Amino acid sequence: MKLPLQEKLYKAFAHEKRLEIVRLLKINKYLTVGQIAKTMNSSMQTTSKQLKILADAHIIGSEKEGLEVTYFIKKPMSDIVKFVVGYLQ
């Protein structure tokens, strides 16, 4: 079943690890999966799964350079994303 984008947004923000990833990206602007996993003391596999959910909800984007993928908060942000990101410190 394909979820509408609004439901994907709510699902993405309904998990503390995904909120932490967005908070880290808000602070650092660009991070690799390895940097995020290390900061969160999480495996790269678990972190990658969380990043995929955030990307599927159009909250984050990525750029690939060689073997390394860098993640960032997508701009322009929807009103829901702006609201949530605004609360993350």
PyMOL commands that set and color helices and strands:
alter all, ss='L'
color gray80, all
select helices_A, chain A and resi 5-13+16-28+33-40+44-56+79-87
alter helices_A, ss='H'
color red, helices_A
select strands_A, chain A and resi 31-32+60-65+68-73
alter strands_A, ss='S'
color yellow, strands_A
deselect
rebuild
show_as cartoon
